[in-house]
Amino acid sequence: MPEFRQNRATKNWVIVATERARRPHDFITAEETKQLPEFDPKCPFCPGNEHMTPPEVLKVDKDGNWLIRVVPNKYSALVPDVELKRETKFQFFRKITGYGFHYVIIESPKHNLTIATMQPEEVCEIFKTYLKLYKSFMSEQNLNTVIIFRNNGKRAGTSLEHPHSQLIASPIVPTHIRHLLEEATRYYDDHGSCVFCDMIKIESYSGERVVYEDEDFIVIEPFASVSPFETWVMPKKHDACFGNITESEACKIAKVVRLVLSQLYEKLNNPDYNYVIHSSPFKDAGEEFYHWYIQILPRLTIPAGFELGSGVYITTALPEETAKFLKINKGEN
Amino acid sequence: MPEFRQNRATKNWVIVATERARRPHDFITAEETKQLPEFDPKCPFCPGNEHMTPPEVLKVDKDGNWLIRVVPNKYSALVPDVELKRETKFQFFRKITGYGFHYVIIESPKHNLTIATMQPEEVCEIFKTYLKLYKSFMSEQNLNTVIIFRNNGKRAGTSLEHPHSQLIASPIVPTHIRHLLEEATRYYDDHGSCVFCDMIKIESYSGERVVYEDEDFIVIEPFASVSPFETWVMPKKHDACFGNITESEACKIAKVVRLVLSQLYEKLNNPDYNYVIHSSPFKDAGEEFYHWYIQILPRLTIPAGFELGSGVYITTALPEETAKFLKINKGEN
C-alpha cells in the first residue's frame, strides 16, 4: 500500500509508491565505470595546466606540490567586482546585481580520484578547506549564505571528470531556506527543541533507517526520502551553522562522508550524485532551532511533471530497505 | 554581469548567469527525432491492446472508435481502495495512507503523435477531458488537490512513447503549494490585487518576454525563469482554479498550448519537456489572490547541487532573448 510520509524538518510530503517499488539492488548502475588516467593533458584542473584556470585564491601544499587548489569558477554564476544594487522595474520586477563568489575546489592533483576512492586524510583536507572558506565569508558584510556542493557525474550536472566541488557565497537568503527556517522555528515553538536534534535521537532509537552511527554522527536514509538512497549525514552536536565547527570536527565528518560515498560507490557501482552542506544563513548561526547537515542525493531517478507541480516527490524505494542495504558496521571504517 | 531576479508570484530567486550565457539557438536539440510507427503492437496504449491496461474510467469515442482513453495507472502512486488514515510513530514520523487517484490520459490512438503534431481539435478534446476529470474530483470529500501533468521524453521522466498525460488527485495540500498560497496572500494584502493578474498586465505592457498574446491568454518567458525556455501560459480572466473554467475556455487554452508546443518542437527540434497545470486546492477555488496557469518546462539543463541546497536556479539564457526566438505572430495560429 502506498503512503504519504512527511519530513518533520522540511515539512515536505513524499509518496512512497509501493505499487512500483523496487528492491535496493535494482538501483545498481549498469554502466561500467570509465577508467580514467591519473593525468589528462587537456584537463584544466590537472597539474601543469594551472594557467587554464583563474589564479588561485587558496592552496594546500605538500612538499612543494599542491594537494588542493581553490580557484574562481571560470564561468562564475556570481562575481565579486560589482556593486551590490537593487532595482525594481515597473514597480514589479525585482532584481539585484549578481554580486558574490563562485569558487571551484580542485580536490586533488590526480584526475582519476573521487571522494569514494581517496584516502581519509585527503578528504579531511578537503573539508578543512571548505571550513576555512566558509569562515572567511562569514565576516563579509554583504554576504548572507554559503552553499558548498559537489556534482559527481553527468546525471548530477557536471561533465568535468577531475575531482572537484564548488562554493557559492551569496548576498541573498533564498526563499527556500527562509521556508525551512520558518518550519524549524514553528517546531521549536511547539516542542521547545530543535527538530533535527529530535530526528537524530528518534532515528538512533528506532534504528530502522540508520546506515552508520558513532559518537559524533548519525547517517540515515530519511523517513521521507525524496528519492531512492537519499542519505543525510548529521552531526549529533547541535549547531545551526557549518561555519561554527572546528577543524577537528570537519575532519571527523569528512571521514564519515567518505565512508558513506565509498559504500554507495561499491554497492551501487559508482552512481552519479550531488551532495550539499545545508547550513543556516550567517545571521542565524547561533539559533537553537536549526541544524547543519550534509545531504547526499544519488541521481537514480528523474523528477517529472508531478514533482514540478506539487513539490511532492514520488519515491520507489523504502528507506528502511535502502538503509539495510547500505548498512556500515563500525569496524569497517 | 550576472543578476538575481525574483519571481514575484512564487517569490523564488534565480541567478541569470551571463558569464556562461548561451544564445537561444545553442539549445536546439542535436538528437534526431526518432521516427515512430503509427501503431506499435507491443505498446499497451495502442488500439487492440486495451487489455494491457486497467479498465478505462472514461472514454471519448468517435464513430465507434476511441479517441481518448483514461485508465488508472498500472503502477499507481496513490490508490482509491484504501481508507484514509493518519498515523504518527514515536510522536514524530507522520504518515498518511496513500489514498487517491492516479490516472493516465491516453491522448490519441496514434502511437506517433505528440501535442505539437496533433490537430487543434484533438488537443481540445484532451483539455476537455482534463476539465471533466478535474471537476469530477472537486466534489470528493477526501480530496484536496489535483495535479495534471505531461512528461514528454526520457529527460522529462518517461520512456513511454505513446502520447499520454497523467493526473494525480490527492488528499493532502503539498507544503510547496501552501507556501505559494501564502506568498500570493501576502502580495494581495500588500497591493489589493492578484499577483498573477498584475504580472499579466505588466508583461503585456512591457512586451519584452511575450511569446504570444490574444484576447484571452498571454504566453510569457517569466522574468525569473528557472531554466532556459521555461514558458507560462496564463489566462487573462482571473480564476484560482482550473476546475472553474468552461469547456469552451478549456478548448481555447488547448489551442494556445498546442501552438506553443509546436513552436518549441520546430524551433528547438522536439525537446523533452514537462508541463503542469498549476491550480489552487479545491477549498481555495474562489480566492482572489491565486490564479491557475500552465507551466511548460523544456528539459535542457540539469539542476545540480546548488539548486538542491538553495532552491535558487541558475539559468544560462535570458528570457528576453528566448521570448524573441519563440515569438508567435497572431496570424500563425
Interface residues (C-beta under 8 A of the other chain):
Chain A: M1 P2 E3 F4 R5 Q6 R8 T10 K11 N12 W13 I15 V16 A17 T18 E19 R20 Y75 S76 A77 L78 V79 V82 K89 F90 F92 F93 R94 K95 I96 T97 G98 T145 I147 I148 F149 R150 N151 K154 R155 A156 G157 T158 Q166 I168 S170 I172 P174 T175 H176 I177 H179 E183 D198 M199 I202 Y205 S206 F223 N274 Y275 V276 I277 H278 Q295 L297 T301 I302 P303 A304 G305 F306 L308 G309 S310 G311 V312 I314
Chain B: M1 P2 E3 F4 R5 Q6 R8 T10 K11 N12 W13 I15 V16 A17 T18 E19 R20 Y75 S76 A77 L78 V79 V82 K89 F90 F92 F93 R94 K95 I96 T97 G98 T145 I147 I148 F149 R150 N151 K154 R155 A156 G157 T158 Q166 I168 S170 I172 P174 T175 H176 I177 H179 E183 D198 M199 I202 Y205 S206 F223 N274 Y275 V276 I277 H278 Q295 L297 I302 P303 A304 G305 F306 L308 G309 S310 G311 V312 I314
